[in-house]
């Protein structure tokens, strides 16, 4: 029984290693959820919404994901997004 559980866990880990964030999906999600405030060019609106052009230089990926999920300041939480969608947006912003 233990051998079967170890094999199943190994298969799960192996398949998750192949999962990659999808920048194209991230771009679509950004357009649908973020451009109203941060703009299509990610330049933001000074004094109201921060630029996201170099956000990966200011925040770690986990911090970006947390901000998307929970919001903060004027930014609403995007709890309706799946973890994969949040990962995809974060990957897009890292470009």
Helices and strands as residue ranges (DSSP letters): H 2-17, H 23-33, H 35-38, H 55-58, H 61-70, H 83-93
